[in-house]
Amino acid sequence: MDYITLSNQAFIALGSSFILALLVILIVRTIMKNKSPNGLRKELAQKDNFAMGISYASTLFTVLVVTGFLFKNLSFTDIRADTLYGILLMLFAFAYIHVGKNIHANFILKDFNEEKEIQHKNICAALVESGVMIGNGVLVLGLYNWSHAQSLDGLLILAVTFILLQVFMYISSRWQEYAFSKANQGSSLQNQFKFENISLGLRYGGQTLGTCLAIYAGLASAAYFPGKMVENLIMVAMQCGILIILQQFLSALAIRLALPKINTESEIDQQDNIGIASIELAIYIAVGLLLVKLF
């Protein structure tokens, strides 16, 4: 049986991560149930609330991917110590994702109540929330991959860096609002989300994910200086800022080449053209993934 390459550690890691994933699913289900005044089963199966289903799916996807990614980096040479470390990683990761999502909902998009709109079956709101949720998961994985911090000063650096990344998210969102307002005679993007324009949700979610993937690429290419706050912040700001600008430029260029002689602003903003928005979504994510692969 020498040709079997799976080790005992691999089976232990698989079993541990699967058990933790099941626990995470139960926790997410409880949270979603508490968010819905009518109960999760009634929302999904009886009321056919597609928006709630999209929100639930994106939450499950994010936490399961984060769980798998972080557990993949554990050696399990010391089962008890590595399992405890993995659980602590999960707690920190989910806490950061929750904080990032709340920052986006309560500060960046403060004029748009995502949870209320999702309960009213607003699919646009669910798409916006999904982009933010998955995007913050990407940010958390990027931070872990960048630092692997375990000391107290390292955790402090991570916390401050995470706030810096939220500033990038804020700038990205404000840029999207500015572009929408300019193309639509001063209209508010956040107010437009309330009218269930699905294509707007797709585009906003795509741009958010593209920005987060660019940040991940920036973190992957940035050096980490243990115990040095200022140097780390400068390095992350430079690397991530450059790659976000590059991602936006390449995405805009690719959209113009893929959709020649089409007024994408009019098609998406005013006509709710889901097909055009889906193409933009694919391009934003693809360019972001390309940067991740290159850097």
PAZAPA-4460 file (N, C-alpha, C; in steps of 0.05 Angstrom, whole numbers, plus 32768, in hexadecimal, padded with zeros to 4 digits):
% residues 295
    n_x    n_y    n_z   ca_x   ca_y   ca_z    c_x    c_y    c_z   seq   type   mol
   8010   7FE8   8000   8000   8000   8000   8011   8019   8000     1      M     A
   802A   8017   7FF7   803C   802E   7FF8   8033   8044   7FE5     2      D     A
   8022   803C   7FD1   801B   804F   7FBD   8005   8062   7FC6     3      Y     A
   7FF9   805C   7FDD   7FE4   806E   7FE9   7FF2   8085   7FF6     4      I     A
   7FED   809D   7FEC   7FFC   80B5   7FF5   7FEE   80C4   800C     5      T     A
   7FD5   80BD   8012   7FC7   80CB   8027   7FD2   80C2   8042     6      L     A
   7FDA   80D6   8052   7FE5   80D0   806D   7FD0   80D2   8082     7      S     A
   7FD7   80C8   809A   7FC4   80CA   80B0   7FBD   80E7   80B6     8      N     A
   7FD1   80F8   80B4   7FCD   8114   80B9   7FB8   8120   80A5     9      Q     A
   7FB9   8116   808C   7FA6   8120   8079   7F8A   8118   8080    10      A     A
   7F86   8100   8089   7F6C   80F7   8091   7F62   8106   80AA    11      F     A
   7F75   810B   80BC   7F6E   811A   80D5   7F66   8137   80CD    12      I     A
   7F75   8143   80BC   7F6F   815E   80B3   7F54   815F   80A5    13      A     A
   7F4F   814B   8094   7F35   814A   8086   7F1E   8146   8099    14      L     A
   7F21   8134   80AC   7F0C   812F   80C0   7F07   8147   80D1    15      G     A
   7F1D   8154   80DA   7F1A   816B   80EC   7F0C   8183   80DD    16      S     A
   7F15   8188   80C5   7F0A   819E   80B5   7EED   8199   80AE    17      S     A
   7EE6   817F   80A8   7ECB   8179   80A1   7EB8   817C   80BA    18      F     A
   7EC1   8173   80D1   7EB1   8176   80E9   7EAE   8194   80F0    19      I     A
   7EC3   81A3   80ED   7EC1   81C0   80F2   7EAF   81CD   80DE    20      L     A
   7EB0   81C4   80C4   7E9F   81CF   80B0   7E81   81CA   80B6    21      A     A
   7E7B   81B2   80C0   7E60   81AC   80C8   7E57   81BE   80DF    22      L     A
   7E69   81C3   80F2   7E62   81D4   8108   7E5D   81F1   80FE    23      L     A
   7E6E   81F9   80EB   7E6B   8214   80E0   7E50   8216   80D1    24      V     A
   7E49   8202   80C2   7E2F   8202   80B4   7E18   8205   80C8    25      I     A
   7E19   81F7   80DE   7E04   81F9   80F3   7E03   8215   80FE    26      L     A
   7E1B   8221   8103   7E1C   823C   810E   7E10   8250   80FA    27      I     A
   7E18   824D   80E0   7E0E   825F   80CC   7DF0   825C   80C9    28      V     A
   7DE6   8244   80CA   7DC9   823F   80C8   7DBB   824D   80DE    29      R     A
   7DC6   824B   80F6   7DB9   8258   810E   7DB9   8276   810A    30      T     A
   7DCF   8281   8101   7DD1   829F   80FD   7DBC   82A8   80E8    31      I     A
   7DBB   8299   80D1   7DA8   82A1   80BC   7D8B   829D   80C6    32      M     A
   7D86   8289   80D7   7D6C   8285   80E1   7D63   829C   80F3    33      K     A
   7D77   82A6   8103   7D71   82BD   8115   7D6D   82D7   8106    34      N     A
   7D7B   82D9   80EF   7D78   82F1   80DE   7D5C   82F3   80D1    35      K     A
   7D50   82DC   80CC   7D36   82DB   80BF   7D20   82DA   80D3    36      S     A
   7D0E   82ED   80D4   7CF8   82EC   80E8   7CE4   82D6   80E3    37      P     A
   7CE3   82CC   80CA   7CD1   82B6   80C3   7CDD   829B   80C5    38      N     A
   7CF7   8299   80CB   7D04   827F   80CB   7D10   8279   80B0    39      G     A
   7D27   826B   80B1   7D36   8266   8099   7D26   8253   8086    40      L     A
   7D1A   823E   8091   7D0C   822B   8081   7CF4   8238   8072    41      R     A
   7CE6   8249   8081   7CCF   8256   8075   7CD8   8269   805F    42      K     A
   7CEE   8278   8063   7CF8   828B   804F   7D00   827C   8036    43      E     A
   7D0F   8266   8039   7D1A   8259   8021   7D06   8246   8013    44      L     A
   7CF7   8237   8023   7CE6   8222   8017   7CC9   822B   8012    45      A     A
   7CBF   823C   8023   7CA3   8244   8021   7C9F   825F   8012    46      Q     A
   7CAF   8272   801A   7CAD   828D   800D   7CBE   828F   7FF4    47      K     A
   7CD0   827B   7FEF   7CE1   827B   7FD8   7CF1   8295   7FD6    48      D     A
   7CFD   829C   7FEC   7D0D   82B5   7FEE   7D28   82B0   7FE2    49      N     A
   7D2B   82B5   7FC8   7D44   82B0   7FBA   7D5B   82C1   7FC6    50      F     A
   7D54   82D9   7FCE   7D69   82EB   7FD9   7D75   82DF   7FF3    51      A     A
   7D64   82D4   8004   7D6D   82C7   801C   7D7F   82AE   8015    52      M     A
   7D77   82A0   8001   7D86   8289   7FF8   7DA2   8290   7FEE    53      G     A
   7DA4   82A6   7FDF   7DBD   82B0   7FD5   7DCF   82B9   7FEC    54      I     A
   7DC3   82C7   7FFF   7DD2   82D0   8017   7DDD   82B8   8027    55      S     A
   7DCB   82A4   802B   7DD3   828C   803A   7DE9   827D   802B    56      Y     A
   7DE6   827A   8011   7DFA   826C   8001   7E16   827A   8002    57      A     A
   7E16   8294   8000   7E30   82A2   8000   7E3D   82A0   801C    58      S     A
   7E2D   82A1   8031   7E38   829E   804C   7E44   8282   8050    59      T     A
   7E36   826D   8048   7E40   8252   804A   7E59   824F   8039    60      L     A
   7E59   8259   8020   7E70   8257   800F   7E88   8264   801B    61      F     A
   7E85   827B   8026   7E9B   828A   8031   7EA8   827B   8049    62      T     A
   7E97   8273   805C   7EA2   8267   8074   7EAE   824C   806E    63      V     A
   7EA3   823D   805C   7EAE   8223   8055   7EC8   8225   8047    64      L     A
   7ECB   8238   8034   7EE4   823C   8026   7EFA   8246   8039    65      V     A
   7EF3   8258   804B   7F06   8262   805F   7F0F   824B   8071    66      V     A
   7EFC   823B   807A   7F03   8224   808B   7F16   8211   807D    67      T     A
   7F10   820A   8064   7F21   81F8   8055   7F3D   8204   8050    68      G     A
   7F3E   821E   8049   7F58   822A   8043   7F6A   822B   805C    69      F     A
   7F5E   8233   8073   7F6F   8235   808B   7F77   821A   8095    70      L     A
   7F66   8206   8094   7F6D   81EB   809E   7F82   81DE   808B    71      F     A
   7F81   81E6   8072   7F95   81DB   805F   7FB1   81E2   8067    72      K     A
   7FB5   81F8   8075   7FCF   8202   807C   7FD9   81F7   8097    73      N     A
   7FC9   81E6   80A4   7FD2   81D9   80BD   7FE0   81BF   80B7    74      L     A
   7FF5   81B9   80C6   8005   81A1   80C2   7FFA   8189   80D0    75      S     A
   7FEC   818D   80E7   7FE1   8178   80F7   7FF7   8164   8101    76      F     A
   800F   816E   8105   8023   815D   8112   801E   815B   812F    77      T     A
   8013   816F   813B   8009   816E   8157   7FEB   8173   8156    78      D     A
   7FDC   815D   8157   7FC0   815E   8151   7FB1   8171   8164    79      I     A
   7FB6   816F   817E   7FA7   8180   8191   7FAE   819E   818D    80      R     A
   7FC8   81A4   818A   7FD0   81BF   8188   7FC6   81CB   816D    81      A     A
   7FC9   81BC   8157   7FC1   81C6   813D   7FA3   81C9   813B    82      D     A
   7F94   81B7   8147   7F77   81B9   8147   7F6E   81D2   8156    83      T     A
   7F7A   81D7   816D   7F73   81EF   817D   7F7B   8208   816D    84      L     A
   7F92   8208   8161   7F9B   821F   8151   7F88   8224   813A    85      Y     A
   7F7F   820E   812D   7F6C   8210   8117   7F52   821C   811F    86      G     A
   7F48   8214   8136   7F2F   821F   8140   7F32   823D   8146    87      I     A
   7F48   8245   8152   7F4D   8261   8157   7F4E   8271   813D    88      L     A
   7F5B   8265   8129   7F5D   8272   810F   7F41   8277   8104    89      L     A
   7F30   8262   8107   7F14   8265   80FD   7F06   827C   810B    90      M     A
   7F09   827D   8125   7EFB   8292   8135   7F04   82AE   812C    91      L     A
   7F1E   82B1   8129   7F28   82CB   8120   7F1F   82D2   8104    92      F     A
   7F20   82BE   80F2   7F18   82C2   80D6   7EFB   82CA   80D4    93      A     A
   7EEA   82BB   80E2   7ECD   82C1   80E0   7EC7   82DC   80ED    94      F     A
   7ED6   82E3   8103   7ED1   82FC   8110   7ED8   8313   80FD    95      A     A
   7EEF   8311   80EE   7EF6   8325   80DB   7EE2   8327   80C4    96      Y     A
   7ED9   8311   80BA   7EC5   8311   80A5   7EAB   831F   80AE    97      I     A
   7EA3   8319   80C6   7E8B   8325   80D2   7E8F   8343   80D5    98      H     A
   7EA6   834B   80DF   7EAC   8368   80E3   7EAC   8376   80C8    99      V     A
   7EBA   836A   80B4   7EBC   8376   809A   7EA0   837A   808D   100      G     A
   7E8F   8365   8090   7E74   8367   8084   7E64   837D   8092   101      K     A
   7E67   837F   80AD   7E58   8393   80BB   7E62   83AF   80B5   102      N     A
   7E7C   83B2   80B1   7E87   83CC   80A9   7E7B   83D5   808E   103      I     A
   7E79   83C1   807C   7E6E   83C8   8061   7E51   83CF   8063   104      H     A
   7E42   83BF   8073   7E25   83C3   8075   7E1D   83DD   8084   105      A     A
   7E2C   83E2   8099   7E24   83F8   80AB   7E33   8412   80A6   106      N     A
   7E49   8411   8097   7E58   842A   8092   7E5B   8430   8074   107      F     A
   7E65   841C   8065   7E69   8421   8048   7E4F   8423   8039   108      I     A
   7E3C   8412   803F   7E21   8413   8033   7E0D   841A   8048   109      L     A
   7E11   842F   8057   7E01   8435   806E   7DE4   843E   8066   110      K     A
   7DE0   8446   804D   7DC5   844E   8044   7DB5   8437   8038   111      D     A
   7DC0   841F   803A   7DB2   8408   802E   7DB2   83F1   8042   112      F     A
   7D9A   83E9   804A   7D96   83D4   805E   7D95   83B9   8050   113      N     A
   7DAB   83AB   804F   7DAD   8392   8040   7D9A   837D   804C   114      E     A
   7D9B   8379   8066   7D8B   8364   8073   7D6D   8368   806F   115      E     A
   7D64   8381   8072   7D48   8387   806E   7D3F   8381   8052   116      K     A
   7D50   838A   803F   7D4A   8385   8023   7D4A   8368   801B   117      E     A
   7D5C   8358   8027   7D5D   833B   8021   7D43   832E   802B   118      I     A
   7D3A   8336   8042   7D21   832B   804D   7D09   8332   803B   119      Q     A
   7D0C   8348   802B   7CF7   8350   8018   7CFC   8345   7FFC   120      H     A
   7D0D   8330   7FFB   7D13   8322   7FE2   7D22   8333   7FCD   121      K     A
   7D32   8346   7FD7   7D42   8356   7FC4   7D5B   8347   7FBD   122      N     A
   7D5C   833C   7FA5   7D73   832C   7F9C   7D8B   833E   7F98   123      I     A
   7D87   8357   7F90   7D9E   836A   7F8D   7DAC   836C   7FA8   124      C     A
   7D9E   836F   7FBE   7DAA   8371   7FD8   7DB9   8358   7FDF   125      A     A
   7DAF   8341   7FD8   7DBC   8328   7FDE   7DD7   8326   7FCE   126      A     A
   7DD7   832F   7FB6   7DEF   832F   7FA5   7E04   8342   7FB0   127      L     A
   7DFB   8359   7FB9   7E0E   836C   7FC5   7E1A   8360   7FDF   128      V     A
   7E09   8355   7FF0   7E13   8349   8009   7E25   8331   8003   129      E     A
   7E1F   8321   7FEF   7E30   830A   7FE8   7E4C   8313   7FDF   130      S     A
   7E4D   8327   7FCE   7E67   8331   7FC6   7E78   833B   7FDD   131      G     A
   7E6B   8348   7FF0   7E79   8352   8008   7E82   833B   801A   132      V     A
   7E70   8328   801E   7E77   8311   802F   7E8E   8301   8024   133      M     A
   7E8C   82F9   800B   7EA2   82E9   7FFF   7EBB   82FA   7FFD   134      I     A
   7EB8   8314   7FF6   7ECF   8325   7FF5   7EDF   8327   800F   135      G     A
   7ED0   832A   8025   7EDD   832B   803F   7EEB   8311   8046   136      N     A
   7EDF   82FB   803D   7EEC   82E1   8040   7F07   82E0   8032   137      G     A
   7F08   82EB   8019   7F20   82ED   800A   7F35   82FE   8018   138      V     A
   7F2C   8314   8024   7F3E   8326   8033   7F4B   8317   804B   139      L     A
   7F3A   8308   8059   7F44   82FA   8071   7F59   82E5   8068   140      V     A
   7F54   82D7   8053   7F67   82C3   804A   7F81   82D0   8040   141      L     A
   7F7E   82E8   8033   7F95   82F6   802B   7FA6   82FF   8042   142      G     A
   7F9A   8309   8057   7FA8   8311   806F   7FB7   82FA   807C   143      L     A
   7FAA   82E3   807E   7FB7   82CB   808A   7FCE   82C2   8078   144      Y     A
   7FCA   82C1   805E   7FDF   82B9   804C   7FF7   82CC   804D   145      N     A
   7FF1   82E5   8053   8006   82FA   8053   8017   82F8   806C   146      W     A
   800B   82F4   8083   801A   82F7   809C   801E   82DE   80AC   147      S     A
   800A   82CC   80AD   800B   82B4   80BF   8012   82BD   80DC   148      H     A
   8007   82D5   80E4   800E   82E0   80FE   8003   82CF   8114   149      A     A
   8012   82CB   8129   8009   82BD   8141   800F   82CC   815B   150      Q     A
   8020   82E0   815A   8026   82EF   8172   8012   8306   8176   151      S     A
   8012   8312   818D   8000   8328   8193   8004   8340   8181   152      L     A
   801E   8347   817D   8023   835E   816B   801B   8358   814F   153      D     A
   801F   833E   8147   8016   8336   812C   7FF8   8338   8128   154      G     A
   7FE9   8331   813D   7FCC   8333   813C   7FC3   8350   813B   155      L     A
   7FD2   8362   8149   7FCC   837E   8147   7FD1   8389   812B   156      L     A
   7FE7   8381   811F   7FEC   8389   8104   7FD6   8380   80F1   157      I     A
   7FCE   8367   80F4   7FB8   835D   80E4   7F9E   836D   80E7   158      L     A
   7F98   8375   8100   7F7F   8384   8104   7F80   839F   80F7   159      A     A
   7F97   83AD   80FA   7F99   83C8   80ED   7F9A   83C5   80CF   160      V     A
   7FA7   83B1   80C5   7FA8   83AD   80A8   7F8D   83A7   809D   161      T     A
   7F7D   8397   80AC   7F62   8391   80A3   7F51   83AB   80A1   162      F     A
   7F54   83BD   80B4   7F46   83D7   80B2   7F50   83E6   8099   163      I     A
   7F6A   83E5   8093   7F74   83F2   807B   7F67   83E6   8062   164      L     A
   7F63   83CC   8061   7F56   83BF   804B   7F39   83C8   8048   165      L     A
   7F2C   83CD   805F   7F11   83D7   805E   7F0F   83F3   8052   166      Q     A
   7F25   8402   8056   7F26   841C   8049   7F27   841A   802B   167      V     A
   7F36   8406   8021   7F36   8400   8004   7F1A   83F9   7FFA   168      F     A
   7F0C   83E8   800B   7EF1   83E1   8003   7EDF   83F9   8002   169      M     A
   7EE2   840B   8015   7ED3   8424   8016   7ED8   8435   7FFD   170      Y     A
   7EF1   8438   7FF5   7EF8   8447   7FDE   7EEC   843B   7FC5   171      I     A
   7EEE   8420   7FC3   7EE3   8412   7FAC   7EC5   8416   7FA9   172      S     A
   7EB7   8415   7FC0   7E9A   8418   7FC0   7E92   8435   7FB8   173      S     A
   7EA1   8448   7FC3   7E9C   8464   7FBD   7EA1   846A   7F9F   174      R     A
   7EB5   845D   7F94   7EBB   8460   7F78   7EA3   8456   7F67   175      W     A
   7E99   843F   7F6F   7E82   8434   7F60   7E69   8446   7F63   176      Q     A
   7E65   8452   7F7A   7E4F   8464   7F7E   7E53   847E   7F6D   177      E     A
   7E6C   8487   7F6C   7E71   849F   7F5B   7E6C   849A   7F3E   178      Y     A
   7E75   8483   7F34   7E71   847C   7F18   7E54   8479   7F11   179      A     A
   7E45   846D   7F24   7E28   846A   7F1F   7E1A   8485   7F1F   180      F     A
   7E21   8496   7F32   7E15   84B0   7F34   7E1B   84C1   7F1B   181      S     A
   7E33   84BF   7F11   7E3B   84CF   7EFA   7E2C   84C5   7EE1   182      K     A
   7E27   84AB   7EDF   7E19   84A0   7EC7   7DFB   84A3   7EC9   183      A     A
   7DF0   84AA   7EE0   7DD3   84A9   7EE4   7DC9   84C3   7EF1   184      N     A
   7DD4   84D9   7EE9   7DCB   84F4   7EF0   7DC9   84F8   7F0F   185      Q     A
   7DDD   84EE   7F1D   7DDF   84F3   7F3A   7DCF   84DF   7F4B   186      G     A
   7DC5   84CA   7F3F   7DB5   84B6   7F4F   7DC8   84A8   7F62   187      S     A
   7DBC   849E   7F78   7DCB   8490   7F8C   7DCB   8471   7F87   188      S     A
   7DE3   8466   7F87   7DE5   8449   7F82   7DD7   8439   7F99   189      L     A
   7DDB   8442   7FB2   7DCF   8434   7FC8   7DB1   8435   7FC8   190      Q     A
   7DA6   844B   7FBF   7D88   844C   7FBC   7D7F   843A   7FA6   191      N     A
   7D8F   8438   7F90   7D87   8428   7F7A   7D87   840A   7F81   192      Q     A
   7D98   8402   7F94   7D98   83E6   7F9D   7D7C   83DE   7FA7   193      F     A
   7D6D   83F1   7FB2   7D54   83EB   7FBE   7D3F   83E4   7FA9   194      K     A
   7D44   83EA   7F90   7D30   83E4   7F7A   7D35   83C9   7F6D   195      F     A
   7D45   83B8   7F7A   7D48   839C   7F72   7D54   839A   7F56   196      E     A
   7D67   83AB   7F4F   7D75   83AA   7F36   7D8B   8394   7F39   197      N     A
   7D85   837C   7F2E   7D97   8365   7F32   7DB2   836A   7F25   198      I     A
   7DB2   8377   7F0E   7DCB   837B   7F00   7DDE   838E   7F0F   199      S     A
   7DD2   83A1   7F1E   7DE3   83B2   7F2F   7DF0   83A2   7F45   200      L     A
   7DE1   8390   7F51   7DEC   837E   7F66   7E03   836D   7F5B   201      G     A
   7DFF   8362   7F42   7E14   8352   7F36   7E2D   8362   7F31   202      L     A
   7E2A   837B   7F27   7E41   838B   7F21   7E4F   8394   7F3B   203      R     A
   7E40   839C   7F4F   7E4C   83A5   7F68   7E5A   838D   7F75   204      Y     A
   7E4D   8376   7F76   7E5A   835F   7F82   7E73   8356   7F73   205      G     A
   7E72   8358   7F58   7E8A   8351   7F48   7EA1   8364   7F4C   206      G     A
   7E9B   837E   7F4E   7EB0   8392   7F53   7EBC   838E   7F6F   207      Q     A
   7EAB   8388   7F82   7EB4   8384   7F9D   7EC7   836B   7F9E   208      T     A
   7EBF   8356   7F92   7ECF   833E   7F91   7EE9   8342   7F82   209      L     A
   7EE8   8351   7F6C   7F00   8357   7F5D   7F14   8367   7F6E   210      G     A
   7F09   837B   7F7D   7F1A   838B   7F8E   7F27   837A   7FA4   211      T     A
   7F18   8368   7FB0   7F22   8357   7FC5   7F37   8344   7FBA   212      C     A
   7F33   8339   7FA2   7F47   8328   7F96   7F61   8337   7F90   213      L     A
   7F5E   8350   7F88   7F76   8361   7F83   7F85   8366   7F9D   214      A     A
   7F76   836A   7FB3   7F82   836D   7FCD   7F90   8354   7FD6   215      I     A
   7F84   833D   7FD1   7F91   8323   7FD7   7FAB   8321   7FC8   216      Y     A
   7FAB   8328   7FAE   7FC4   8327   7F9E   7FD9   833B   7FAA   217      A     A
   7FCF   8352   7FB2   7FE2   8365   7FBE   7FEE   835B   7FD8   218      G     A
   7FDE   834E   7FE9   7FE9   8343   8001   7FFC   832C   7FFB   219      L     A
   7FF6   831C   7FE7   8007   8306   7FE0   8023   830F   7FD6   220      A     A
   8024   8327   7FCA   803D   8331   7FC0   804B   8344   7FD3   221      S     A
   803E   834B   7FEA   804A   835D   7FFD   805A   834E   8012   222      A     A
   8070   835A   8019   8081   834E   802E   8074   8354   804A   223      A     A
   8078   8341   805C   806E   8345   8077   8086   8349   808A   224      Y     A
   8085   835F   809A   809A   8366   80AC   8090   8361   80C9   225      F     A
   8099   834C   80D6   808F   8345   80F1   8094   835C   8104   226      P     A
   807F   8363   8112   8082   8377   8127   8084   8394   811E   227      G     A
   8081   8399   8104   8085   83B5   80F9   806A   83BE   80ED   228      K     A
   805C   83CF   80FC   8042   83D8   80F3   8043   83EA   80DA   229      M     A
   8053   83FF   80DC   8053   8413   80C7   805D   8408   80AD   230      V     A
   8073   83F8   80AE   807E   83EC   8095   8069   83DA   8088   231      E     A
   805B   83CA   8098   8046   83B8   808C   802F   83C8   8080   232      N     A
   8026   83DD   808D   8010   83EC   8082   8018   83FA   8068   233      L     A
   8030   8405   8067   8039   8412   804E   803B   83FE   8038   234      I     A
   8047   83E7   803E   804A   83D2   8029   802F   83C9   801F   235      M     A
   801C   83C3   8031   8002   83BA   8029   7FF3   83CF   8019   236      V     A
   7FF4   83E8   8022   7FE7   83FE   8014   7FF1   8401   7FF8   237      A     A
   800B   8400   7FF4   8017   8403   7FDA   8010   83EB   7FC8   238      M     A
   8014   83D3   7FD1   8010   83BB   7FC0   7FF2   83B8   7FB9   239      Q     A
   7FE1   83BA   7FCD   7FC5   83B7   7FC8   7FB9   83CE   7FB7   240      C     A
   7FC2   83E6   7FBD   7FB8   83FD   7FAE   7FBF   83FB   7F90   241      G     A
   7FD8   83F3   7F8A   7FE0   83F0   7F6E   7FD0   83DA   7F60   242      I     A
   7FCC   83C4   7F6D   7FBE   83AE   7F61   7FA0   83B3   7F5E   243      L     A
   7F95   83C2   7F70   7F79   83C9   7F6D   7F75   83DB   7F54   244      I     A
   7F87   83EF   7F52   7F85   8400   7F3A   7F8A   83F0   7F20   245      I     A
   7F9D   83DD   7F21   7FA2   83CC   7F0A   7F8A   83BB   7F04   246      L     A
   7F7D   83B0   7F18   7F66   839F   7F14   7F4F   83AF   7F08   247      Q     A
   7F4B   83C7   7F11   7F35   83D8   7F06   7F3A   83DF   7EE9   248      Q     A
   7F53   83E6   7EE3   7F5A   83EE   7EC8   7F57   83D6   7EB5   249      F     A
   7F62   83BF   7EBC   7F61   83A8   7EAB   7F44   839F   7EA7   250      L     A
   7F34   83A0   7EBC   7F18   8398   7EBA   7F09   83AB   7EA8   251      S     A
   7F0D   83C5   7EAB   7EFF   83D8   7E99   7F07   83D4   7E7C   252      A     A
   7F21   83CF   7E77   7F2B   83CA   7E5C   7F1E   83B0   7E51   253      L     A
   7F1E   839B   7E61   7F12   8382   7E58   7EF4   8384   7E52   254      A     A
   7EE6   8394   7E62   7EC9   8398   7E5E   7EC5   83A6   7E43   255      I     A
   7ED5   83BA   7E3E   7ED2   83C9   7E25   7ED8   83B8   7E0D   256      R     A
   7EEB   83A6   7E0F   7EF1   8394   7DF9   7EDC   837E   7DF6   257      L     A
   7ED2   8374   7E0C   7EBE   835F   7E0B   7EA2   8369   7E03   258      A     A
   7E9C   8382   7E09   7E82   838E   7E04   7E85   83A7   7DF3   259      L     A
   7E8E   83A5   7DDA   7E92   83BD   7DCA   7E77   83CA   7DC2   260      P     A
   7E77   83E5   7DC2   7E60   83F4   7DB9   7E47   83EF   7DCA   261      K     A
   7E4B   83E7   7DE3   7E35   83E3   7DF5   7E38   83F6   7E0D   262      I     A
   7E23   8405   7E12   7E23   8417   7E29   7E1C   8407   7E42   263      N     A
   7E31   83FC   7E4F   7E2C   83EA   7E66   7E1E   83F9   7E7D   264      T     A
   7E24   8413   7E80   7E17   8421   7E96   7DF9   8423   7E92   265      E     A
   7DF0   8429   7E79   7DD4   842A   7E74   7DC7   840F   7E76   266      S     A
   7DD4   83FA   7E6B   7DC8   83E0   7E6B   7DC5   83D5   7E88   267      E     A
   7DD8   83DA   7E99   7DD7   83D0   7EB4   7DC7   83E2   7EC7   268      I     A
   7DCD   83FC   7EC6   7DC1   840E   7ED9   7DA3   8413   7ED4   269      D     A
   7D9B   8414   7EBB   7D80   841C   7EB4   7D6F   8405   7EA9   270      Q     A
   7D7C   83F1   7E9C   7D6C   83DC   7E90   7D6F   83C1   7E9E   271      Q     A
   7D7E   83C0   7EB4   7D82   83A8   7EC3   7D89   8390   7EB1   272      D     A
   7D9D   8394   7EA1   7DA6   8380   7E8E   7DB8   836C   7E9D   273      N     A
   7DAD   8356   7EA5   7DBC   8342   7EB5   7DD2   8335   7EA5   274      I     A
   7DCE   8332   7E8B   7DE3   8326   7E7A   7DFC   8337   7E79   275      G     A
   7DF9   8351   7E75   7E10   8363   7E75   7E1E   8363   7E90   276      I     A
   7E0E   8364   7EA5   7E19   8365   7EC0   7E28   834B   7EC6   277      A     A
   7E1F   8334   7EBC   7E2C   831B   7EC1   7E47   831A   7EB3   278      S     A
   7E49   8327   7E9B   7E63   8328   7E8D   7E76   8339   7E9D   279      I     A
   7E6D   8350   7EA7   7E7E   8361   7EB8   7E87   8352   7ED1   280      E     A
   7E75   8344   7EDE   7E7B   8334   7EF5   7E92   8320   7EEF   281      L     A
   7E8F   8312   7ED9   7EA3   82FE   7ED2   7EBE   830B   7ECD   282      A     A
   7EBE   8322   7EC0   7ED8   832F   7EBA   7EE5   833A   7ED3   283      I     A
   7ED6   8346   7EE5   7EE2   8350   7EFE   7EEF   8339   7F0E   284      Y     A
   7EE0   8323   7F11   7EEB   830C   7F20   7F03   8300   7F11   285      I     A
   7F01   82FD   7EF7   7F16   82F0   7EE8   7F30   8300   7EE9   286      A     A
   7F2E   831B   7EE7   7F46   832C   7EE9   7F52   832A   7F05   287      V     A
   7F41   832A   7F19   7F4A   8327   7F35   7F59   830D   7F39   288      G     A
   7F4E   82F7   7F2E   7F5B   82DD   7F31   7F75   82DC   7F21   289      L     A
   7F76   82EA   7F0A   7F8F   82EC   7EFB   7FA4   82F9   7F0B   290      L     A
   7F9E   830F   7F19   7FB1   831C   7F2A   7FBB   830A   7F41   291      L     A
   7FA8   82FB   7F4D   7FAF   82E9   7F62   7FC3   82D4   7F58   292      V     A
   7FBD   82CA   7F40   7FCF   82B5   7F34   7FEA   82C0   7F2E   293      K     A
   7FEB   82D9   7F24   8005   82E5   7F1C   8016   82ED   7F34   294      L     A
   8009   82F6   7F49   8018   8301   7F60   8017   82EF   7F79   295      F     A
***
